[in-house]
Amino acid sequence: MTIRMDQLVRAVAAALDIVEGELLGASTHHGKRIALLALAMGRSLGMDAPSLSALAVCALLHDSALTEYILAERKQHDPAMKLHCLAGQRNAEALLFNADIAGFVLCHHERADGLGPFGKREGEFPRGAALIAIADMVDVACHLQRVSPERLAVIRQGIGREAGNQFTREAAGAMLDILDEEMLLSLRDDRIIDTVQEGVPQWITDIEDQRIFRIADLSARIIDYKSVFTKDHSEGIANRAWLMGEYYGYTGSRRMELYLAAALHDIGKLATPTAILEKPGRLTDEEFSVIKDHARQTYELLRGITGFESICNTASRHHEKLDGSGYPFGLKAGQLTFNDRLLAGIDIYQAVNEARPYHGKRSHKETMPILYAMADEGALDGTVVRDLDRVMAEFSDREIPPPEEARPEEARGIAASEREA
């Protein structure tokens, strides 16, 4: 079974754009514009195909550590910008490109004059980073999604003036080569989806490729860091799903489908305002409606990925109930697959078990009566609940171990370097 990884990365980037819009006021489709500009510049500089493909993904995910960065700022962690860059590089390197991407994301906030977070000057950071950096700065400063073509001459003059200051001379020259009226119009919100589909290289991989573990792990981390109260939620559910897949004898692609659906099930929650996610008291009806919409958002973000049809369905149905009282589709027992029912049970187990604004952490013995009651009421699958009781009892006082493939030694090493920074 094959998956279009480039489409999956674009879905994650689209979710990141939503978060960046809420938390930092960033424009829509920001990541896509950075990727398209960086690709066009890379082509003008004669970069080879593997390097261009890697550059496109790094550009799409250049802000993949945004939620970690925001959380660090909220905790008044001084080197938050450095953390953003370090964690972003970790995320990119986890995808195991067939090209050298050293420093592409790590240095995407560096300046030619050395005034970036790591103080590197022109010539001390890689071309890929310089291309992402100029695309990022120009898009943020000039609002390329809506700027009038009449402003193009002024924008180009500004780029020229900053060559050797904000931008490396090579990157500035490449930007001036490609930023014409046709390029500008292709970056508008009403055209950019088509531009991305035509311009970003395809990346097709098998679902059992180790890089699928990496993008699942990365996605779960991005989702979980949206709120201090959901940290480790998606990761915990993915690890429980992997364990349940083993219990049921799933092998190969079937187990990976369940793991992916679990890791991505709350990607739509990135569109939910943080204030609602972290509200300590009872939600109003309107706030609850906003919360409920995250399942539909998950469906919208994942449904266009080739090879992802069943994964998308299971991920977006984690709040469906056998009696039809769930959301977002109101499906009933006969319309739900076993994986749909299983993920719904795992999600409720994790939510009941972990600490939330409105309840403390619960033990396995405290968690299971709630699930059994829901099964008795016809909401959850009784078989799933009984099996969760059998399998999860062992982990009442300790963490569920992750699949070893999802956190390789090199990723743990980068995480350690972040702590040292």
N, C-alpha and C positions, 0 to 999 in steps of 0.2 A: 504494500500500500504506500503510495507516494503522496507527499504534501508539498504545496507551494510555500516554501519558507519565506519567500519575499512578501507574499500576501499576509502571512502571519505576523511578520515584523511590522508591516504597515498597519495592521490592526492594533498592535501594541503601541505604535507611534501615534495613532489616532487617539487612543485612550490617554496617552501622555499629553497630547495637545489640549484635551479637555481639562486635565488637572492644571496645566500651566495657565490656561485661560482663567480658571477659578482663582488660583492662588497668586499668580503674578500678573494677571491681566494680559497675557500673551495672545497673539492673534490666532485665528483658526488656521489649521493646516500648516503650522509653523515648521514642523519636522519635515513634511513633504517638500516644502520650498527649499529648505536647507539641502536636502538630498538632491533635488533637481539642479540647483545651482552648483553644488560641489561636483556632481557628475559632469555637467557641461564644462566646467573648468578643467576637470581631470582629463576629459577627452581632448580639450584644446591643447593640453600639455603632453599628450601622447601616452598617458598611462595605459597599461595593458588591461585585458579583460578581467582577470582575477582581482587586480587591484581596484578597478572601477566598481566591481560588485561589492567588495569589502567596504570601499569608501561610501557607497550608497547606504549600506546597512548601518555603518557607524554614524553617518549623518542623520539617518532616521531615528537612531537611538542615542543621539548625543546628549539628550536630557533624560536618559533612562534612570539616572539616580536622583531625579528631581524630588520624588517623595521622601527619599532619605535625607536630602539636602534641607528640605522644608522642616522635617522633623528635627534635624540637628539645630537649625536656627531657632525653633521654638524652645529647644532645651538650652539655648544660649551657648551652643558649642562653637567656640571661636573660629576654628578652621573649617567652617561649613562649606565654603567655596572649594577648598582643597578636597574635602570629603566628596563633594559632588563630582569632581573630576576624577579622583581616584576610583570611586565606586563605579562611575560610568565606564572607565577603562576596563575594570574588572568584568563588568557586564558584557562589554563588547568582546573581550578576549575569550570569554566562556563559549562563544559560538564557533570557535575553531575554524577560522577562515583559511583558505588556501592562498593567503597573501599576508605579508607582514603589515600589521596595523599598530605596531608599537607607538604609543603616544598620540594616536589619532584623536581619541576622546580625552585622554589625560591632559592634553595641551590645547584643547579647543577654546580656552579663554586666555591663552597667551597672546602677547602683543609683540610686534617687531622691536619696540623700544624697551622691552624688558619690564614693563609695568603690569604684567599679568600676575596671577596668583603664585606661580612658581619662579617668577623673575627670569624666565628664559627669553633670549633675544633672537632676532632673525638669524637663521642658520643653526640654532640650537634645538629646534623642534621640527618635526617632520612636515613634509609637504601636505599630507592628508589633513593634519591638524590645522595648518594655515588656511586650507581651502574651506574647511568647516567653519573656522573662526570668522573669516571674512563674510561668508554667506550668512552666518548667524548675526553678526553685527549689522550688516546692511539691512537685513530683513527687519530686525528689531527697530533700528533707527528710522527706516524709511517707510515701513508699513507697505511692503511690496504687494500685498494682496489687494490693495485698493488705490495705490498711487497712480496719478494721471501720467500718461506718456509724456505730457508737456514738461513734467518734472525730471525726465530722464537725464537731460543735459546737466542739471544741477547735481543730481546724484552721482553722475560720472565724474564731475569736477571734484566733488568731495572725496571720492575714492582715490583719485589721483593725488590729491593733497595729503592723504593719510598714508600713502605708500612709504614704507620705512618707519612709520610711527605706529599707528594701530595695526596696519596690515604689512605683511612681507611684500617686497617689491614684486616677486613672482606671482603671488596670489592676486595682488592688485592688477597686474597686467592681464592675468587670465580672466578676472572679473570684467575688466573693460573689453576684452575680446568677445565675451559671450552675452553681456547685459545690453541687449538692444530692445527695440520696441516689441518684436515678436516674442522674445523671452519674457519680457515684463507682462505681456497680456496672457501668456500661458500659465502664469503663477496666480492669476485671479481665482477666487474661490469657485466661480462658476465653471472654470476650465481645468482646475488643477488635478482633479481625479483622473480625467482622461490623459492629461500630460504625464502623470505618474505611471499609469498603465502602459503607456507607450515608451516611456523613457527609462524606467528602473529595470535593470536586468532580472530575468527570472532566476530563481534559485529553487530547484526541485530536489527534494531529498526523501529518503525512505523513512517511514514513521519510527522505525527501530534504530535510526541513526542516533548516535550519542548526542548530537547537537539538539535533538528534540528535547532531551532531558534538560539541556542548558536553557533553552528558550522558555520551557515550562517553569523552571526554577526562577529565572529572571522575571517572568511575568508575575509569578506569585509574590516575589519580593516587592515589585513595584506596587501591586495592589495592596499588600498588607501594610506598607508604610504610609498609606494615605491617612491613616488614623492611628493614634497610640492605642486605641481599643481594639483594632483589628489586626495589629501586628502579629504575625505568625498564623493567622486564621487560614488563609489559602494554602500556605505551606503545610500546616497541620492536616488539613483535609486531603491534600495530595498524598501525603505520606500514609494516612489512614487508608486511602483508596488503593494505594500500591499494596499495602498489607492485605486488604480484603481481596484484591485480585489474586494474590498468592493463595489465600484461603480457598477461593473458589476454583483454583486450578487454571486461572487465565495464564496464557503464555503469549509471547510475541506482541503482535500489533494490538490484540484485544486488551491486554493489560495496559499498553501504552495509551490507547484511546481513553481508557478510564482515568489514567493519571493526568493526561492533558486536560480532559474535561474538568477534573477536580482543581487543577492548578489555575485554570482560566475562568472558573464558574462565576467569580465576582468581578471580572474585568469591567463590567458595566457599572460597578460601584464607584469607579473613578469619576463618574459623572455626578455622583451624589455629593452635595455640599458637605464639607467636613463638619460644619456646625450641627447638622442633623445627625451625622454618624456618631458624634461625641456628646449629644444631648443627654444629660444624666437623668432627666425626668421622663415622664410619659410623653410620647409623641402625639401631636394633634393629628386629626384625620388627614389633613393636608400634608403634613410631614410624613406620615406613614405612606401616603400615596407616592410621594417622591422616593422614599426608600424602596417601595415595591417595584418602581420602574427600572431598578438596576438589572433585574433579570431580563427584561425586554432589551435593555441597552446591550447586555451581553450577547443576545441573539443578533442584534444589528451589527455589532462589531465583528462577529465571527462568521456570519453566514456567507460571506463572499469568498471564503478561503477554499480553494480546490482541494478535495480530499478530506475536508473537515466536517462533512455534513452530519454524521452521527455524533461527533464530538461537540459540535455546536448545539445540537438538540439536547444532549444530556446536560451540557453546561448551563444552558438557559432554562432548564426544567427543574432546577434543584429546589424550587419552592412550590412545585406542583404537588397535589395531594390526591390519593386514590379516590376520594369521594368527590373530586371536582372543585373543592373549595380553595385550591391553591392559585398561584399566579405565575407568569403573566397570561397564560393561555387558557386556564380553567380546564385542563385536561383531566380525564378520569382514568381509572385503573387500566382499562383495555387499550388506552392510547399511550401508555407509558411502558417503555422497555425495562428490562431488569436493571440495566445500568442507570436509567433515570431514577428508579425507585431506590437503588443502592446509594447513589450520590445524595439524594434527598435525605436519606437516613443519616449518612455520614455528616452532612452539613448541620443537621439539627443536633446530633451528638456533640460536634465540636462547639457549636454556639452555646449549648447548655453547659458544657463542661468547662469552657474557658471563662476568664473574668471579663465582665462587660460593665458599662457604666451603671447598669441597673441590678447587677448581681455579682457576687464574688465567684471565685473559681470553685467548681464542684468536683467531688470525687466520682469515680465510676459508679459506686453504689448509690450516690445521690442523683446521678444523671439518668440511669436506666429506668427508674419508675416513670419519669416524664415521657420517655420514648414508648414504653409499654402502654401508657395511657393513650398516647396518640394512635398506636396500632389498634387498641381496643375500640377507639372512636372511628376507625376506618380511614384515618388520614395517612398512616405509614404502613408499609408492607411488614406484616408480622414476622415473616421469615428473615427479612433483613434485620429487624430489631433483635431477634433471638441470636442471629449470627454475630451481630455487633457486640452483644453481651458476652458471647463466648470469646471473641478475639480480643476485645479491648480491655477485658478485666485485668489482663497481665500488665497493662500499661497505665494503671490508675495512678501510680506514683512516679512515673518516669516518662520521658519524651518518646514518641514514636520515632524509630530510626528512619532516616531518609534512604531512598535507593542510593547505593554507593555511587552509581553513575551520575547522579544529579549534583554531587558536590565533589569534584575531583580534587586531588592534592594541590594542583596549581591554583585553583580558585580559593582554597583555604589559605594558601600562602599569601595571595593578594589581600584577602581579608585581614590577615595578620599585619601586613604592611600598612593598611588603613589605620589600625589601632595605634601603630607606632607613630604615624603622621599626626 
